[in-house]
Amino acid sequence: MKTLAVIAGATLAWALLGSPLVAMASDSFDDDQARLAQGQTVSYPQTLMRRGRRYIGGVTYTVVDASIGELTGLFNEASAYRQVLPHTRDARFVGQEGPDRLVEILQGNSLVQAVYTLRMHDQDSPRSVRFWLDRSRPHGIADAWGFFRVAPLADSADGSPRVLLTYGVLVDLGPGFMRDFFESRIQAGLLSVPERLRSYAAVRFRSRPRA
């Protein structure tokens, strides 16, 4: 528990540094750590105004049964985006500009759809992937940015590697139909990404040979 508390606190501090993302201080922080240790996901939703824009999103923590290399490797697979991002109809890599991978994503349902391109940028210290909206390409949302951060944990009882995954995201849907009718549902979907990623990793690495 102490190790998890230290890592979670440090990760949260890193997430807040120079960023409008603020994970609310929780009166039940000890309970949240216990939930993480028990395999549950902990989320801190946020809605905020910044420079005239309305952003929704927040910060989510979860523990994933995978190594750092295995989990970060999924960000190089278009199929992972299709499985992990809610209501994704298609995802494909459309280019590389310097160190940034460009992934085009089509999301929506029978009523409304949006296509946009994210820039994905790897960082080694801390081990993370930052992303933000490429506004030079067609985009059905006004703005988006965030990060995935992966920190090592002690191996599980059976010797399998584990990591603490922290995910922060803020999205400006822009005025219109999506914001008026789907904002709360979209925010819930945004914060579900780590849980979906954990489930996807469990399937991908279930047959991993043990040392």
Backbone as ProteinMPNN parsed JSONL, in Angstrom:
{"seq_chain_A": "MKTLAVIAGATLAWALLGSPLVAMASDSFDDDQARLAQGQTVSYPQTLMRRGRRYIGGVTYTVVDASIGELTGLFNEASAYRQVLPHTRDARFVGQEGPDRLVEILQGNSLVQAVYTLRMHDQDSPRSVRFWLDRSRPHGIADAWGFFRVAPLADSADGSPRVLLTYGVLVDLGPGFMRDFFESRIQAGLLSVPERLRSYAAVRFRSRPRA", "coords_chain_A": {"N_chain_A": [[0.823, -1.208, 0.0], [1.954, 1.264, 0.803], [3.877, 1.713, -1.182], [2.246, 1.99, -3.453], [0.845, 4.282, -2.721], [2.858, 6.243, -2.669], [3.727, 6.251, -5.348], [1.328, 6.921, -6.666], [0.855, 9.472, -5.602], [3.11, 10.898, -6.53], [2.752, 10.646, -9.276], [0.361, 12.035, -9.633], [1.163, 14.617, -8.907], [2.968, 15.125, -10.997], [1.172, 15.115, -13.125], [-0.273, 17.42, -12.67], [1.519, 19.479, -12.95], [2.131, 22.474, -14.474], [-0.266, 22.36, -15.88], [-3.781, 22.529, -16.704], [-5.209, 20.458, -15.734], [-6.698, 19.22, -12.953], [-6.813, 16.961, -10.509], [-9.241, 16.31, -8.254], [-8.748, 16.87, -4.782], [-9.258, 14.248, -2.658], [-11.331, 13.367, 0.053], [-11.399, 10.774, 0.7], [-8.941, 9.549, 0.149], [-7.302, 7.48, 1.104], [-9.097, 5.368, 0.893], [-9.381, 5.326, -1.851], [-6.824, 4.48, -2.642], [-6.902, 1.918, -1.586], [-8.889, 0.808, -3.164], [-7.597, 0.834, -5.659], [-5.53, -0.983, -5.102], [-7.037, -3.255, -4.867], [-7.69, -3.8, -7.414], [-9.505, -2.15, -8.65], [-10.696, 0.71, -10.533], [-9.926, 4.158, -10.329], [-11.337, 7.307, -10.641], [-11.271, 10.83, -11.324], [-13.397, 13.051, -12.224], [-13.57, 16.039, -14.287], [-14.751, 19.267, -15.136], [-14.148, 22.2, -16.787], [-13.529, 25.706, -17.447], [-11.489, 27.336, -19.737], [-9.776, 29.924, -21.085], [-12.039, 30.747, -22.51], [-12.958, 28.349, -23.473], [-14.752, 25.286, -23.061], [-13.967, 22.559, -21.245], [-14.045, 19.034, -20.835], [-13.388, 16.072, -18.926], [-10.777, 14.615, -17.112], [-8.899, 12.802, -14.593], [-7.694, 9.491, -14.409], [-6.874, 6.512, -12.648], [-5.461, 3.25, -12.768], [-4.544, -0.188, -12.165], [-2.562, -2.246, -14.132], [-2.072, -5.463, -15.433], [0.658, -5.978, -16.789], [3.841, -5.479, -18.403], [5.916, -2.506, -18.503], [6.963, -2.133, -21.087], [5.285, -3.8, -22.624], [2.748, -2.566, -22.276], [3.126, 0.126, -23.187], [3.813, -0.47, -25.743], [1.411, -1.033, -26.976], [0.431, 1.373, -27.869], [1.441, 1.722, -30.328], [-0.099, 0.338, -32.035], [-2.687, 0.319, -34.276], [-5.009, -1.167, -34.037], [-5.363, -1.356, -31.299], [-6.279, 1.18, -30.55], [-8.771, 1.158, -31.725], [-10.08, -0.671, -30.131], [-9.858, 0.301, -27.535], [-10.595, 3.029, -27.3], [-13.689, 4.559, -26.689], [-16.635, 3.934, -28.643], [-15.368, 3.903, -31.126], [-15.092, 3.826, -34.513], [-13.197, 3.585, -36.464], [-9.632, 3.576, -36.686], [-6.499, 4.687, -37.622], [-3.04, 4.853, -38.553], [-1.667, 7.716, -39.967], [0.627, 8.968, -40.634], [3.982, 10.213, -39.9], [5.551, 12.728, -38.19], [8.459, 14.088, -37.515], [9.183, 13.26, -34.187], [6.587, 12.553, -33.683], [3.763, 10.458, -33.867], [0.985, 10.176, -36.032], [-2.373, 9.664, -35.628], [-5.401, 8.91, -37.032], [-8.738, 9.173, -36.092], [-12.007, 7.911, -36.05], [-15.009, 8.433, -34.557], [-18.208, 7.773, -33.013], [-21.81, 7.431, -33.368], [-24.919, 6.242, -34.78], [-26.204, 8.65, -34.916], [-24.459, 10.846, -34.633], [-21.156, 11.692, -35.648], [-17.595, 12.012, -35.44], [-14.492, 12.944, -36.805], [-11.013, 13.024, -36.312], [-7.541, 13.925, -35.814], [-4.906, 12.789, -33.844], [-1.836, 13.753, -32.358], [0.721, 11.765, -31.238], [3.098, 11.495, -28.781], [6.001, 10.121, -27.565], [7.541, 9.835, -24.362], [10.447, 9.279, -22.424], [11.163, 9.758, -19.789], [9.245, 11.048, -17.375], [8.062, 7.675, -18.114], [5.93, 7.843, -20.631], [3.122, 8.762, -22.733], [2.234, 11.477, -24.523], [-0.538, 13.303, -25.889], [-2.226, 15.259, -28.368], [-4.615, 17.341, -30.098], [-4.388, 17.567, -33.597], [-4.725, 20.384, -35.189], [-4.352, 21.173, -37.762], [-5.431, 19.398, -39.464], [-8.532, 17.906, -40.633], [-11.057, 18.187, -38.155], [-13.51, 17.145, -35.968], [-13.966, 17.927, -33.419], [-13.3, 20.567, -31.032], [-10.943, 20.861, -29.494], [-8.352, 18.955, -27.881], [-6.377, 17.231, -25.519], [-3.888, 15.374, -23.652], [-2.559, 12.665, -21.635], [-0.893, 9.504, -21.173], [0.531, 7.828, -18.503], [2.956, 5.558, -17.316], [3.94, 3.645, -14.625], [6.15, 1.527, -12.798], [5.14, -1.237, -10.704], [5.348, -3.449, -7.838], [5.701, -6.919, -8.641], [2.885, -9.11, -9.213], [1.336, -11.64, -7.08], [1.727, -14.057, -8.404], [3.992, -13.586, -9.804], [3.747, -12.088, -12.113], [4.251, -9.141, -14.091], [3.315, -5.774, -13.123], [1.802, -2.564, -13.604], [1.248, 0.883, -12.751], [-1.145, 2.732, -14.224], [-1.707, 5.944, -15.284], [-3.976, 8.257, -16.49], [-4.758, 11.183, -18.131], [-7.048, 13.558, -19.417], [-8.421, 16.158, -21.416], [-11.075, 17.533, -23.17], [-12.466, 19.653, -25.57], [-15.506, 19.838, -26.854], [-16.69, 21.686, -28.447], [-19.281, 24.013, -29.477], [-22.688, 22.906, -29.995], [-24.499, 20.012, -31.218], [-23.305, 17.647, -30.103], [-22.204, 18.52, -27.633], [-24.518, 19.539, -26.387], [-26.243, 17.341, -26.079], [-24.787, 15.012, -25.515], [-22.674, 15.366, -23.742], [-22.193, 14.572, -20.972], [-22.23, 11.8, -21.229], [-20.135, 11.404, -23.008], [-18.0, 12.344, -21.463], [-17.942, 10.403, -19.409], [-17.241, 8.233, -20.99], [-14.667, 9.013, -21.832], [-13.223, 8.856, -19.417], [-13.3, 6.164, -19.02], [-11.34, 4.944, -20.469], [-8.777, 3.928, -19.386], [-9.695, 1.629, -17.959], [-10.754, 0.124, -20.045], [-8.431, -0.234, -21.5], [-6.962, -1.765, -19.707], [-8.492, -4.134, -19.68], [-8.197, -4.899, -22.342], [-5.423, -5.314, -22.431], [-5.251, -7.483, -20.702], [-6.368, -9.552, -22.191], [-4.645, -9.597, -24.392], [-2.151, -10.281, -23.23], [-2.535, -12.517, -21.744], [-1.655, -15.09, -22.294], [1.025, -14.899, -21.907], [4.291, -16.129, -21.522], [5.637, -17.268, -18.414], [8.4, -16.384, -16.336]], "CA_chain_A": [[0.0, 0.0, 0.0], [2.782, 2.456, 0.863], [4.465, 1.918, -2.507], [1.204, 2.493, -4.337], [0.526, 5.65, -2.313], [3.941, 7.116, -3.095], [3.692, 6.367, -6.802], [0.132, 7.658, -7.061], [1.047, 10.878, -5.267], [4.084, 11.484, -7.441], [2.145, 10.716, -10.599], [-0.616, 13.105, -9.629], [1.896, 15.875, -8.922], [3.471, 15.303, -12.359], [0.045, 15.41, -13.992], [-0.757, 18.768, -12.437], [2.547, 20.468, -13.177], [1.984, 23.253, -15.69], [-1.416, 21.855, -16.599], [-5.061, 22.856, -16.083], [-5.832, 19.257, -15.187], [-6.622, 19.162, -11.494], [-7.551, 15.847, -9.917], [-9.761, 16.832, -7.003], [-8.294, 16.249, -3.543], [-10.352, 13.416, -2.174], [-11.348, 13.062, 1.479], [-11.286, 9.321, 0.835], [-7.752, 9.164, -0.603], [-6.891, 6.138, 1.552], [-10.038, 4.422, 0.303], [-9.067, 5.23, -3.275], [-5.646, 3.621, -2.757], [-7.343, 0.546, -1.334], [-9.617, 0.365, -4.363], [-6.586, 0.534, -6.663], [-4.845, -2.218, -4.714], [-7.98, -4.357, -5.071], [-7.924, -3.981, -8.843], [-10.535, -1.256, -9.159], [-10.249, 1.924, -11.211], [-10.29, 5.378, -9.604], [-11.431, 8.44, -11.566], [-11.586, 12.156, -10.818], [-13.929, 13.822, -13.355], [-13.432, 17.484, -14.242], [-15.288, 20.148, -16.174], [-13.58, 23.51, -16.491], [-13.452, 26.725, -18.49], [-10.128, 27.833, -19.904], [-9.646, 30.81, -22.242], [-13.283, 30.754, -23.258], [-13.297, 27.003, -23.923], [-15.311, 24.397, -22.039], [-13.301, 21.269, -21.331], [-14.49, 17.935, -19.983], [-12.408, 14.993, -18.844], [-10.339, 14.341, -15.755], [-7.749, 11.919, -14.386], [-8.069, 8.141, -13.998], [-5.798, 5.598, -12.281], [-5.786, 1.83, -12.652], [-3.397, -1.093, -12.174], [-2.646, -3.119, -15.305], [-1.185, -6.63, -15.407], [1.512, -5.949, -17.979], [5.093, -4.758, -18.188], [5.921, -1.169, -19.112], [7.162, -2.285, -22.522], [4.089, -4.371, -23.228], [1.651, -1.611, -22.301], [3.42, 1.25, -24.076], [3.838, -0.986, -27.11], [0.068, -1.016, -27.551], [0.167, 2.669, -28.492], [1.929, 1.649, -31.703], [-0.993, -0.549, -32.779], [-3.967, 0.959, -34.592], [-6.099, -2.007, -33.543], [-5.578, -1.056, -29.884], [-7.116, 2.38, -30.46], [-10.146, 0.786, -32.07], [-10.66, -1.423, -29.029], [-9.747, 0.994, -26.251], [-11.318, 4.299, -27.31], [-15.124, 4.26, -26.802], [-17.409, 4.292, -29.839], [-14.451, 4.134, -32.237], [-15.435, 3.069, -35.716], [-11.974, 3.318, -37.218], [-8.412, 4.258, -36.245], [-5.388, 4.3, -38.497], [-1.902, 5.757, -38.575], [-1.667, 8.449, -41.239], [1.909, 9.605, -40.899], [4.95, 10.465, -38.843], [6.186, 14.035, -38.344], [9.451, 14.129, -36.465], [8.958, 12.189, -33.216], [5.156, 12.4, -33.412], [2.916, 9.611, -34.69], [-0.326, 10.763, -36.299], [-3.403, 8.636, -35.704], [-6.718, 9.452, -37.378], [-9.758, 8.428, -35.353], [-13.406, 8.165, -36.36], [-15.84, 8.0, -33.445], [-19.587, 8.215, -33.045], [-22.881, 6.451, -33.478], [-25.752, 6.472, -35.963], [-26.711, 10.025, -34.902], [-23.397, 11.853, -34.756], [-19.813, 11.146, -35.785], [-16.523, 13.005, -35.502], [-13.182, 12.446, -37.2], [-9.957, 13.947, -35.915], [-6.21, 13.335, -35.804], [-4.119, 13.061, -32.65], [-0.387, 13.597, -32.358], [1.151, 10.929, -30.114], [4.516, 11.783, -28.554], [6.558, 9.294, -26.496], [8.537, 10.387, -23.458], [11.094, 8.215, -21.668], [11.256, 10.098, -18.372], [8.71, 9.748, -16.988], [7.624, 6.852, -19.239], [4.586, 8.337, -20.895], [2.729, 9.151, -24.078], [1.396, 12.667, -24.553], [-1.273, 13.441, -27.142], [-2.99, 16.497, -28.534], [-5.316, 17.442, -31.374], [-3.717, 18.218, -34.731], [-5.734, 21.276, -35.755], [-4.1, 21.416, -39.18], [-6.181, 18.379, -40.195], [-9.965, 17.968, -40.311], [-11.339, 17.768, -36.78], [-14.901, 17.345, -35.584], [-13.992, 18.463, -32.065], [-12.586, 21.834, -31.019], [-9.61, 20.746, -28.913], [-8.149, 17.78, -27.031], [-4.997, 16.881, -25.174], [-3.808, 14.55, -22.468], [-1.372, 11.832, -21.482], [-0.852, 8.227, -20.473], [1.804, 7.629, -17.826], [3.091, 4.184, -16.838], [4.954, 3.515, -13.579], [6.237, 0.123, -12.367], [4.732, -1.68, -9.372], [5.85, -4.782, -7.499], [5.015, -7.983, -9.365], [1.76, -9.74, -8.536], [1.685, -12.827, -6.298], [2.177, -15.137, -9.28], [5.211, -13.17, -10.497], [3.465, -11.327, -13.322], [4.532, -7.708, -13.923], [2.181, -4.872, -12.991], [2.129, -1.146, -13.694], [0.211, 1.849, -12.441], [-1.452, 3.55, -15.392], [-2.398, 7.209, -15.039], [-4.479, 8.811, -17.75], [-5.411, 12.479, -17.993], [-7.574, 14.01, -20.696], [-9.365, 17.264, -21.487], [-11.62, 17.654, -24.521], [-13.466, 20.676, -25.865], [-16.339, 19.326, -27.945], [-17.198, 22.779, -29.259], [-20.734, 24.171, -29.362], [-23.479, 22.138, -30.939], [-25.308, 18.843, -30.87], [-22.591, 16.718, -29.224], [-22.14, 19.083, -26.287], [-25.846, 19.732, -25.821], [-26.966, 16.102, -25.795], [-23.956, 13.846, -25.189], [-21.477, 15.745, -22.998], [-21.954, 13.737, -19.79], [-21.939, 10.448, -21.689], [-18.796, 11.431, -23.584], [-17.043, 12.451, -20.358], [-17.837, 9.082, -18.796], [-16.482, 7.401, -21.915], [-13.265, 9.42, -21.771], [-12.61, 8.356, -18.19], [-13.311, 4.698, -19.037], [-10.273, 4.437, -21.333], [-7.841, 3.032, -18.693], [-10.337, 0.348, -17.672], [-10.83, -0.597, -21.312], [-7.065, -0.608, -21.841], [-6.6, -2.861, -18.817], [-9.165, -5.339, -20.173], [-7.573, -5.267, -23.613], [-4.106, -5.863, -22.12], [-5.435, -8.801, -20.09], [-6.59, -10.51, -23.275], [-3.436, -9.661, -25.217], [-0.989, -10.835, -22.557], [-2.944, -13.61, -20.87], [-0.863, -16.293, -22.566], [2.435, -14.558, -21.807], [5.053, -17.138, -20.762], [6.195, -16.789, -17.15], [9.809, -16.695, -16.143]], "C_chain_A": [[0.849, 1.246, 0.0], [3.392, 2.76, -0.494], [3.452, 2.517, -3.462], [0.879, 3.936, -4.008], [1.591, 6.617, -2.812], [3.9, 7.34, -4.593], [2.502, 7.185, -7.246], [0.287, 9.139, -6.769], [2.005, 11.565, -6.209], [3.508, 11.644, -8.833], [1.162, 11.859, -10.687], [0.073, 14.456, -9.669], [2.432, 16.162, -10.317], [2.356, 15.707, -13.292], [-0.386, 16.854, -13.869], [0.241, 19.83, -12.859], [2.354, 21.174, -14.52], [0.755, 22.913, -16.487], [-2.694, 22.287, -15.917], [-5.769, 21.638, -15.514], [-5.636, 19.232, -13.679], [-7.46, 17.994, -11.017], [-7.961, 16.287, -8.521], [-9.136, 16.108, -5.805], [-9.467, 15.512, -2.927], [-10.229, 13.181, -0.682], [-11.159, 11.569, 1.717], [-10.067, 8.805, 0.081], [-7.27, 7.77, -0.198], [-7.801, 5.07, 0.953], [-9.744, 4.23, -1.178], [-7.842, 4.346, -3.498], [-6.019, 2.156, -2.551], [-8.077, -0.015, -2.542], [-8.636, 0.014, -5.475], [-5.9, -0.799, -6.353], [-5.724, -3.439, -4.925], [-8.337, -4.56, -6.537], [-9.02, -3.114, -9.422], [-9.889, -0.025, -9.806], [-10.775, 3.141, -10.459], [-10.243, 6.559, -10.573], [-11.786, 9.719, -10.821], [-12.086, 13.003, -11.996], [-13.693, 15.327, -13.167], [-14.149, 18.131, -15.411], [-14.79, 21.545, -15.848], [-13.617, 24.417, -17.713], [-12.014, 27.237, -18.543], [-10.06, 28.625, -21.2], [-10.871, 30.733, -23.142], [-13.715, 29.407, -23.787], [-13.834, 26.183, -22.76], [-14.725, 23.004, -22.235], [-13.947, 20.276, -20.369], [-13.418, 16.855, -19.992], [-12.076, 14.714, -17.405], [-9.114, 13.439, -15.735], [-8.256, 10.573, -13.879], [-6.815, 7.324, -13.712], [-6.319, 4.166, -12.325], [-4.486, 1.031, -12.672], [-3.594, -2.094, -13.302], [-1.638, -4.253, -15.154], [-0.428, -6.711, -16.73], [2.822, -5.278, -17.59], [4.993, -3.38, -18.842], [6.047, -1.282, -20.625], [5.939, -2.82, -23.232], [2.991, -3.318, -23.359], [1.931, -0.454, -23.251], [3.488, 0.793, -25.532], [2.476, -0.968, -27.777], [-0.242, 0.306, -28.257], [0.721, 2.749, -29.908], [1.039, 0.784, -32.586], [-2.337, 0.141, -33.013], [-5.14, 0.155, -34.048], [-6.385, -1.743, -32.075], [-6.464, 0.17, -29.716], [-8.578, 2.037, -30.759], [-10.838, 0.074, -30.913], [-10.793, -0.593, -27.758], [-10.539, 2.294, -26.206], [-12.801, 4.038, -27.54], [-15.719, 4.733, -28.127], [-16.509, 4.609, -31.041], [-14.797, 3.216, -33.399], [-14.203, 2.737, -36.55], [-10.834, 4.115, -36.587], [-7.278, 3.766, -37.128], [-4.28, 5.336, -38.41], [-1.822, 6.405, -39.959], [-0.361, 9.174, -41.489], [2.77, 9.727, -39.67], [5.584, 11.814, -39.148], [7.159, 14.234, -37.202], [9.214, 12.982, -35.504], [7.484, 11.853, -33.003], [4.486, 11.455, -34.399], [1.563, 10.294, -34.858], [-1.338, 9.645, -36.461], [-4.757, 9.317, -35.945], [-7.786, 8.559, -36.766], [-11.139, 8.874, -35.795], [-14.239, 7.582, -35.235], [-17.273, 8.477, -33.639], [-20.568, 7.066, -33.08], [-23.727, 6.793, -34.702], [-26.258, 7.91, -36.045], [-25.627, 11.068, -35.173], [-22.042, 11.154, -34.821], [-18.819, 12.3, -35.848], [-15.241, 12.306, -35.916], [-12.151, 13.493, -36.807], [-8.637, 13.191, -35.894], [-5.48, 13.76, -34.541], [-2.633, 12.901, -32.964], [0.0, 12.849, -31.089], [2.662, 11.085, -29.965], [5.009, 10.986, -27.351], [7.562, 10.081, -25.674], [9.114, 9.258, -22.614], [11.128, 8.501, -20.177], [10.357, 11.277, -18.048], [8.196, 8.988, -18.211], [6.158, 7.177, -19.528], [4.381, 8.575, -22.381], [1.824, 10.372, -23.938], [0.658, 12.712, -25.887], [-2.006, 14.772, -27.161], [-3.578, 16.537, -29.941], [-4.454, 18.144, -32.404], [-4.762, 19.077, -35.448], [-5.509, 21.581, -37.224], [-4.853, 20.431, -40.069], [-7.661, 18.468, -39.819], [-10.236, 17.452, -38.9], [-12.765, 18.153, -36.404], [-15.072, 17.729, -34.131], [-13.104, 19.7, -32.037], [-11.158, 21.714, -30.503], [-9.553, 19.483, -28.067], [-6.676, 17.645, -26.724], [-5.011, 16.052, -23.906], [-2.556, 13.702, -22.455], [-1.753, 10.473, -20.915], [0.51, 8.166, -19.783], [1.819, 6.244, -17.202], [4.235, 4.131, -15.832], [4.969, 2.08, -13.065], [5.712, -0.07, -10.946], [5.415, -3.015, -9.086], [5.045, -5.825, -8.263], [3.864, -8.536, -8.528], [2.231, -11.017, -7.837], [2.207, -13.966, -7.165], [3.406, -14.754, -10.103], [4.992, -12.387, -11.764], [3.731, -9.836, -13.092], [3.246, -6.901, -13.84], [2.683, -3.437, -13.128], [0.947, -0.324, -13.208], [0.036, 2.744, -13.659], [-2.225, 4.784, -14.944], [-2.744, 7.83, -16.382], [-5.172, 10.129, -17.437], [-5.871, 12.96, -19.352], [-8.486, 15.209, -20.489], [-9.786, 17.429, -22.939], [-12.611, 18.804, -24.567], [-14.255, 20.19, -27.071], [-16.749, 20.426, -28.91], [-18.71, 22.876, -29.111], [-21.459, 23.28, -30.359], [-24.109, 20.906, -30.339], [-24.601, 17.929, -29.868], [-22.547, 17.243, -27.798], [-23.519, 19.132, -25.642], [-26.479, 18.43, -25.351], [-26.1, 14.95, -25.281], [-22.785, 14.159, -24.27], [-21.2, 14.813, -21.819], [-21.601, 12.308, -20.183], [-20.526, 10.367, -22.272], [-17.744, 11.527, -22.489], [-16.854, 11.108, -19.664], [-17.028, 8.141, -19.683], [-15.003, 7.728, -21.901], [-12.568, 8.801, -20.565], [-12.589, 6.834, -18.119], [-12.131, 4.109, -19.807], [-9.277, 3.551, -20.578], [-8.433, 1.667, -18.361], [-10.426, -0.507, -18.93], [-9.443, -1.075, -21.743], [-6.589, -1.767, -20.98], [-7.224, -4.175, -19.293], [-8.537, -5.832, -21.466], [-6.201, -5.901, -23.362], [-4.222, -7.259, -21.517], [-5.623, -9.872, -21.147], [-5.323, -10.708, -24.089], [-2.319, -10.452, -24.554], [-1.313, -11.996, -21.637], [-2.07, -14.845, -21.057], [0.648, -16.022, -22.499], [3.186, -15.632, -21.013], [5.658, -16.52, -19.507], [7.639, -17.237, -17.016], [9.969, -17.858, -15.135]], "O_chain_A": [[0.535, 2.202, -0.709], [3.429, 3.915, -0.918], [3.766, 3.45, -4.201], [0.66, 4.741, -4.913], [1.268, 7.69, -3.32], [4.023, 8.47, -5.064], [2.634, 8.052, -8.11], [-0.099, 9.978, -7.584], [1.753, 12.688, -6.647], [3.742, 12.654, -9.497], [1.121, 12.576, -11.687], [-0.372, 15.355, -10.384], [2.369, 17.3, -10.783], [2.555, 16.553, -14.164], [-0.818, 17.458, -14.851], [-0.145, 20.973, -13.102], [2.407, 20.54, -15.574], [0.733, 23.161, -17.692], [-2.726, 22.409, -14.693], [-6.817, 21.769, -14.88], [-4.502, 19.224, -13.2], [-8.687, 18.029, -11.11], [-7.106, 16.603, -7.694], [-9.01, 14.884, -5.812], [-10.533, 16.085, -2.703], [-9.153, 12.835, -0.194], [-10.798, 11.154, 2.818], [-10.131, 7.754, -0.555], [-6.878, 6.972, -1.05], [-7.338, 4.001, 0.556], [-9.841, 3.12, -1.702], [-7.817, 3.55, -4.436], [-5.52, 1.271, -3.245], [-7.901, -1.18, -2.898], [-8.815, -0.991, -6.163], [-5.715, -1.633, -7.239], [-5.217, -4.541, -5.138], [-9.184, -5.391, -6.866], [-9.429, -3.316, -10.565], [-8.697, 0.233, -9.64], [-11.92, 3.158, -10.007], [-9.235, 6.784, -11.242], [-12.505, 9.696, -9.822], [-11.277, 13.613, -12.695], [-13.625, 15.821, -12.042], [-14.152, 17.611, -16.527], [-14.994, 22.026, -14.734], [-13.721, 23.959, -18.85], [-11.409, 27.531, -17.513], [-10.26, 28.075, -22.283], [-10.761, 30.664, -24.366], [-14.73, 29.312, -24.477], [-13.42, 26.364, -21.615], [-14.956, 22.356, -23.256], [-14.338, 20.621, -19.254], [-12.641, 16.738, -20.94], [-12.967, 14.59, -16.564], [-8.389, 13.326, -16.724], [-9.141, 10.518, -13.025], [-5.82, 7.422, -14.43], [-7.466, 3.899, -11.968], [-3.455, 1.516, -13.138], [-4.651, -2.714, -13.42], [-0.485, -4.022, -14.79], [-0.826, -7.417, -17.656], [2.901, -4.592, -16.571], [4.088, -3.128, -19.638], [5.327, -0.61, -21.363], [5.59, -2.355, -24.317], [2.375, -3.187, -24.416], [1.063, -0.087, -24.043], [3.248, 1.581, -26.447], [2.385, -0.896, -29.002], [-1.089, 0.347, -29.148], [0.495, 3.735, -30.61], [1.369, 0.522, -33.743], [-3.034, 0.502, -32.065], [-6.152, 0.726, -33.644], [-7.526, -1.887, -31.636], [-7.316, 0.196, -28.829], [-9.496, 2.561, -30.128], [-12.049, 0.204, -30.738], [-11.74, -0.773, -26.993], [-11.103, 2.628, -25.164], [-13.149, 3.354, -28.502], [-15.355, 5.784, -28.655], [-16.835, 5.464, -31.865], [-14.793, 1.991, -33.272], [-14.174, 1.728, -37.256], [-11.048, 5.19, -36.026], [-7.125, 2.565, -37.347], [-4.53, 6.527, -38.22], [-1.899, 5.727, -40.983], [-0.248, 9.923, -42.459], [2.36, 9.397, -38.557], [6.099, 12.023, -40.246], [6.762, 14.51, -36.069], [9.057, 11.841, -35.938], [7.165, 10.958, -32.221], [4.615, 11.617, -35.612], [1.059, 10.919, -33.925], [-1.186, 8.78, -37.324], [-5.191, 10.173, -35.174], [-7.742, 7.337, -36.907], [-11.411, 10.07, -35.903], [-14.19, 6.379, -34.981], [-17.523, 9.458, -34.339], [-20.221, 5.906, -32.858], [-23.289, 7.553, -35.565], [-26.692, 8.353, -37.108], [-25.867, 12.055, -35.868], [-21.811, 10.155, -34.139], [-19.157, 13.412, -36.254], [-14.937, 11.212, -35.44], [-12.382, 14.694, -36.95], [-8.618, 11.961, -35.951], [-5.439, 14.944, -34.205], [-2.235, 12.027, -33.734], [-0.361, 13.264, -29.987], [3.414, 10.838, -30.908], [4.497, 11.151, -26.243], [8.331, 10.884, -26.203], [8.382, 8.387, -22.143], [11.123, 7.568, -19.375], [10.68, 12.407, -18.413], [7.923, 9.602, -19.243], [5.267, 6.823, -18.756], [5.326, 8.589, -23.171], [0.77, 10.301, -23.306], [1.162, 12.22, -26.897], [-2.355, 15.331, -26.121], [-3.101, 15.858, -30.85], [-3.861, 19.187, -32.127], [-5.58, 18.566, -36.214], [-6.368, 22.179, -37.872], [-4.908, 20.607, -41.287], [-8.0, 19.049, -38.789], [-9.714, 16.413, -38.498], [-13.169, 19.311, -36.505], [-16.199, 17.847, -33.651], [-12.251, 19.873, -32.908], [-10.257, 22.383, -31.009], [-10.58, 18.998, -27.592], [-5.826, 17.914, -27.574], [-6.002, 16.023, -23.175], [-1.6, 13.982, -23.178], [-2.788, 10.314, -20.268], [1.535, 8.426, -20.414], [0.824, 5.803, -16.627], [5.361, 4.522, -16.14], [3.909, 1.473, -12.911], [5.826, 0.817, -10.1], [5.99, -3.634, -9.982], [3.852, -5.642, -8.506], [3.868, -8.442, -7.301], [3.383, -11.424, -7.983], [3.037, -14.756, -6.715], [3.818, -15.499, -10.992], [5.96, -12.044, -12.443], [3.461, -9.326, -12.005], [2.221, -7.281, -14.406], [3.833, -3.134, -12.812], [-0.2, -0.77, -13.246], [0.969, 3.433, -14.072], [-3.27, 4.675, -14.303], [-1.91, 7.914, -17.284], [-6.061, 10.189, -16.588], [-5.159, 12.79, -20.342], [-9.232, 15.274, -19.512], [-8.942, 17.461, -23.835], [-13.488, 18.917, -23.711], [-13.73, 20.138, -28.183], [-17.112, 20.151, -30.054], [-19.352, 21.923, -28.668], [-20.93, 22.943, -31.418], [-24.236, 20.773, -29.122], [-25.212, 17.483, -28.897], [-22.82, 16.501, -26.854], [-23.663, 18.797, -24.467], [-27.176, 18.411, -24.337], [-26.619, 14.012, -24.677], [-21.96, 13.277, -24.034], [-20.083, 14.315, -21.681], [-20.764, 11.676, -19.539], [-19.812, 9.387, -22.059], [-16.707, 10.868, -22.569], [-15.725, 10.72, -19.363], [-16.227, 7.347, -19.189], [-14.167, 6.825, -21.952], [-11.457, 8.284, -20.68], [-11.928, 6.268, -17.248], [-11.94, 2.893, -19.799], [-8.945, 2.482, -21.09], [-7.744, 0.653, -18.47], [-10.2, -1.717, -18.885], [-9.292, -2.172, -22.279], [-5.89, -2.656, -21.466], [-6.557, -5.21, -19.307], [-8.364, -7.035, -21.664], [-5.848, -6.897, -23.993], [-3.387, -8.123, -21.787], [-5.099, -10.978, -21.017], [-4.965, -11.833, -24.438], [-1.615, -11.21, -25.221], [-0.474, -12.418, -20.842], [-1.778, -15.559, -20.097], [1.449, -16.824, -22.98], [2.743, -16.004, -19.927], [6.135, -15.385, -19.534], [8.044, -18.294, -17.501], [11.092, -18.268, -14.839]]}, "name": "protein", "num_of_chains": 1, "seq": "MKTLAVIAGATLAWALLGSPLVAMASDSFDDDQARLAQGQTVSYPQTLMRRGRRYIGGVTYTVVDASIGELTGLFNEASAYRQVLPHTRDARFVGQEGPDRLVEILQGNSLVQAVYTLRMHDQDSPRSVRFWLDRSRPHGIADAWGFFRVAPLADSADGSPRVLLTYGVLVDLGPGFMRDFFESRIQAGLLSVPERLRSYAAVRFRSRPRA"}
